[in-house]
Amino acid sequence: AKPSPSSLRGGGESFSIQSKAPNSVKRHVAQRKVRGMPSEALKSYGKYAPTYTLFAGLITLFGTLFLARSNGHLPDDLWLPMISFNSALLPERFLYAVGFTLTAAGIVLSALFANAYFLPLVEDQHKCLSTTSFWAAVVAAVGLTWQAVIPIQANVKDVLEGKGTIDMQSQVHQIGAVVLFLGGHLVPTT
């Protein structure tokens, strides 16, 4: 036997979807008015931010790899080096810094778009997870920018061959990479 909507009531509150939908829509509209509507640019272009971010990251990754490989800046036995090795010397260092900073901007734009258009639609019991995911994306973007503008040391090839030691610049760069990957890990897991 199918329970009637009146039998689903508990403590005067209805659990039927029909009675909850209008209130949630009204609450959503009220929240948008309080927080302010997103800018027209975010509304128009924000939906393209994830695609832009993907292409910016891929172009940067493979562009720096191509430049580093063609200029002889990578050891011959490393077919696919760690990404940071592509930032050690010019000209790939410039593309690495600019490209990954633009990629980080795309991550923030994607997070802002999701925050403005999807977060208000999330059920109340999951808002904390959605907000955590938003801030994790922002943290990942900060880490990406950090490790992009502070490149790994120029003599990293010597360090690999045992002829040098890791300096402070590389350690700071690696801390930025850790921030990037920890933030990036939290985005889909929350």
C-alpha positions as CSV (number, residue, x, y, z in Angstrom):
1,A,0.0,0.0,0.0
2,K,1.3,3.4,-1.0
3,P,1.4,5.9,2.0
4,S,-0.6,9.0,1.6
5,P,1.2,12.4,1.9
6,S,-0.6,13.0,5.2
7,S,0.9,9.9,6.7
8,L,4.4,11.1,5.8
9,R,4.0,14.2,8.0
10,G,6.0,14.3,11.2
11,G,6.0,17.1,13.7
12,G,3.9,19.3,11.4
13,E,6.5,19.2,8.6
14,S,5.6,17.6,5.3
15,F,8.1,15.4,3.5
16,S,6.4,15.5,0.1
17,I,8.4,17.1,-2.7
18,Q,5.5,19.3,-3.8
19,S,5.5,21.3,-0.5
20,K,9.3,21.6,-0.4
21,A,9.9,22.7,-4.0
22,P,8.3,26.2,-3.9
23,N,10.1,27.1,-0.6
24,S,13.5,26.0,-1.9
25,V,13.0,28.0,-5.1
26,K,11.9,31.0,-3.1
27,R,14.9,30.6,-0.8
28,H,17.2,30.3,-3.8
29,V,15.9,33.5,-5.4
30,A,16.1,35.3,-2.0
31,Q,19.7,34.2,-1.6
32,R,20.6,35.4,-5.1
33,K,19.1,38.8,-4.3
34,V,21.1,39.1,-1.0
35,R,24.4,37.9,-2.5
36,G,23.9,39.9,-5.7
37,M,23.6,38.4,-9.2
38,P,26.8,37.2,-10.9
39,S,28.3,39.6,-13.4
40,E,27.2,39.4,-17.0
41,A,30.7,38.3,-18.1
42,L,30.6,35.3,-15.6
43,K,27.1,34.5,-16.8
44,S,28.1,34.6,-20.5
45,Y,31.5,33.1,-20.4
46,G,31.7,31.1,-17.2
47,K,30.3,28.0,-18.8
48,Y,33.3,27.9,-21.1
49,A,35.8,28.2,-18.3
50,P,36.4,24.4,-17.7
51,T,37.1,23.9,-21.4
52,Y,39.4,27.0,-21.5
53,T,41.2,25.7,-18.5
54,L,41.7,22.2,-20.0
55,F,43.2,23.6,-23.2
56,A,45.3,26.2,-21.4
57,G,46.8,23.5,-19.2
58,L,47.4,21.1,-22.1
59,I,49.0,23.7,-24.4
60,T,51.2,24.8,-21.5
61,L,52.2,21.2,-20.6
62,F,53.0,20.0,-24.1
63,G,54.4,23.4,-25.2
64,T,56.9,23.5,-22.4
65,L,57.8,19.9,-22.9
66,F,58.4,20.5,-26.6
67,L,60.5,23.6,-25.9
68,A,62.6,21.9,-23.2
69,R,63.1,18.8,-25.4
70,S,64.0,20.7,-28.5
71,N,66.5,23.0,-26.7
72,G,68.2,20.1,-25.0
73,H,67.2,21.1,-21.5
74,L,66.1,17.7,-20.5
75,P,68.1,14.5,-19.9
76,D,67.9,12.2,-22.9
77,D,66.9,9.2,-20.8
78,L,63.8,11.1,-19.5
79,W,61.1,10.5,-22.1
80,L,58.3,12.1,-20.0
81,P,59.9,14.1,-17.2
82,M,58.1,15.6,-14.2
83,I,56.2,18.7,-15.2
84,S,58.4,21.0,-13.1
85,F,61.5,20.1,-15.2
86,N,59.9,22.0,-18.1
87,S,60.2,25.2,-16.1
88,A,64.0,25.1,-15.4
89,L,65.4,27.2,-18.3
90,L,64.3,29.9,-20.8
91,P,62.4,30.0,-23.1
92,E,60.1,27.3,-21.6
93,R,60.2,28.9,-18.2
94,F,58.3,31.9,-19.6
95,L,55.6,29.7,-21.2
96,Y,55.4,27.7,-18.0
97,A,54.8,30.7,-15.8
98,V,52.3,32.5,-18.1
99,G,50.5,29.3,-19.2
100,F,50.0,27.8,-15.8
101,T,49.0,31.2,-14.3
102,L,46.3,31.5,-17.0
103,T,45.3,27.9,-16.2
104,A,44.9,28.9,-12.6
105,A,42.8,31.8,-13.6
106,G,40.6,29.4,-15.5
107,I,40.3,27.2,-12.4
108,V,39.1,30.2,-10.3
109,L,36.7,31.3,-13.0
110,S,35.3,27.7,-13.2
111,A,34.9,27.6,-9.4
112,L,33.2,31.1,-9.4
113,F,30.8,29.9,-12.1
114,A,30.0,26.7,-10.2
115,N,29.6,28.7,-7.0
116,A,27.2,31.2,-8.5
117,Y,25.1,28.8,-10.5
118,F,25.3,25.3,-8.9
119,L,26.0,25.8,-5.2
120,P,22.6,27.5,-4.6
121,L,20.9,24.4,-6.0
122,V,22.7,22.0,-3.7
123,E,20.6,20.5,-0.9
124,D,21.2,22.1,2.5
125,Q,22.9,19.0,4.0
126,H,25.5,19.0,1.2
127,K,26.3,22.8,1.1
128,C,29.3,22.3,3.4
129,L,30.9,19.8,1.0
130,S,30.1,22.1,-2.0
131,T,31.6,25.1,-0.3
132,T,34.7,23.0,0.7
133,S,35.1,21.9,-2.9
134,F,34.9,25.6,-4.1
135,W,37.6,26.7,-1.7
136,A,39.7,23.6,-2.5
137,A,39.6,24.7,-6.2
138,V,40.8,28.2,-5.1
139,V,43.6,26.7,-3.0
140,A,44.6,24.5,-6.0
141,A,44.7,27.6,-8.2
142,V,46.9,29.4,-5.7
143,G,49.3,26.4,-5.6
144,L,49.4,26.3,-9.4
145,T,50.2,30.0,-9.6
146,W,52.8,29.6,-6.8
147,Q,54.7,26.8,-8.5
148,A,54.4,28.5,-11.9
149,V,55.9,31.8,-10.9
150,I,58.6,30.2,-8.7
151,P,60.2,27.7,-11.1
152,I,62.5,24.9,-10.1
153,Q,66.2,25.7,-10.0
154,A,68.0,26.1,-13.3
155,N,70.5,23.3,-12.6
156,V,68.0,20.6,-11.9
157,K,69.6,18.5,-14.6
158,D,72.8,18.5,-12.5
159,V,70.8,17.5,-9.4
160,L,69.4,14.5,-11.2
161,E,72.9,13.5,-12.2
162,G,74.2,13.9,-8.6
163,K,76.4,16.9,-9.4
164,G,74.3,19.4,-7.5
165,T,72.0,19.9,-4.5
166,I,68.4,21.0,-4.3
167,D,68.3,24.7,-3.4
168,M,65.7,26.8,-1.6
169,Q,64.0,27.9,-4.9
170,S,63.2,24.3,-5.8
171,Q,61.9,23.6,-2.3
172,V,59.6,26.6,-2.4
173,H,58.5,25.5,-5.9
174,Q,57.8,22.0,-4.6
175,I,55.7,23.4,-1.7
176,G,53.6,25.2,-4.2
177,A,53.1,21.9,-6.1
178,V,52.0,20.2,-2.9
179,V,49.5,22.9,-2.3
180,L,48.2,22.5,-5.9
181,F,47.9,18.7,-5.6
182,L,46.3,18.7,-2.2
183,G,43.7,21.3,-3.2
184,G,43.1,19.5,-6.5
185,H,42.6,16.3,-4.6
186,L,40.0,17.8,-2.3
187,V,37.9,19.2,-5.2
188,P,36.4,15.9,-6.4
189,T,36.5,14.1,-3.1
190,T,34.3,16.6,-1.2
